[in-house]
């Protein structure tokens, strides 16, 4: 689940807004009439009586100091975001609201440490954080805490069964707007129920320059994992779309597509298995295309052999338009 990170800039504070922008905040809360000043600084949502998100219409702010306040908060319609401020910041009010309301909860915090607690309450945590601080370092620390709470996926060691060449096909290179580290890549598969961790092109090679922002992801029909538990066809990925960047430990962060290149290339089929379940992916047949070993090291598909272990992600549910559903779907 992608968590929201908002920064309070009431009374209006240009430096706080600028730091929020630089830290990747999703929105800033500003007084009435200040949204234009924010837009002059950069593209970020404003929360205000006349903002992109409006108090009362889209967001309701409730201060919790008693059980009556909790009861009032629970009456807020589920389609509205509920911003909770506790007069004496405690875990209990948030626990109650998470248990009874479930979603659409944002917690008002004063520090990165408070954000950590709010994001882990009852294992699920709140859906977002609103930071009330004019300390620029605190804003950046809290942004980092929120980013760390992105989806964490349980990767498994799949065993390669076969690797064989196919004919010419259309393959997709996904170029993101940021460089990836060793051990990072994207989850891609012929089926959304079984996906390989395809390593980024950040490996030194005598054949071509590194492209650490790129994942040569596979054929156009394949699924790629995107945020919020969803998938997308590689053929549909385009400029500005969010994608999920995964490392070999299953930690994720949201990346954004700067370009998706579709080109005709010779292709190959990689098949693997985990506990009797088969997964596969059609990739470009080239030495520079790599999957990921359990320790995070890249392994070229040109060197894959039956019995090798690579990282993969498996799930049971089927999907409808990229959204996980509990339905039996057979893909072969």
TAGIPE-V198778 format. One line per field, one symbol per residue. phi: phi as a letter, one per 20 degrees, with the letter a starting at -180 (. if undefined). psi: psi as a letter, one per 30 degrees, with the letter a starting at -180 (. if undefined). Layout:
phi=???
psi=???
This chain:
phi=.eeecdcfcdfgcgffffffgfenfeacecfgndfffffferebfddagcefddfnedccdcedcbffffffffefgffefdedddfcgcfggfgffffeencmdddecdbffffgfffdglmemeeacdedbdefffffffgfffffefgcdeeceedfdbcbfdefbeddedeeebfeegndacecbfcfebceeeffeddfbfeaffcfedcfepfgffecfcfmmdcbfgfefbgnfeceeddfenfcbedcfeacddcfbfdbddcbbblndecbbecfebfeececfgenffcfffdfcgofdcebccbefecclndfcebfcddb
psi=kkkkjlkkhklkjeeeeeeeeffglflkkllkgfeeeefffljkkkjlfgaekkkeeekkkkkjfleeeeeeeffkkffkkjjkkkejjleeeeeeeeeeeelgkkkklfleeeeeeefgkhfellflkjkikgjeeeeeeeeeeeefglkkkjkljkkkelkkkaakljlkkjklglkllkflblkklfkffjkljkklhgkkkfellliffkjjfalfflkkkllhglllkeffklkfkklkkklfggkllklkkfkjkklklkllkkklljhfkkllkjlkikffkkaklfgfkkkkffgklkfkklklkklelakjhfkklikjkkk.
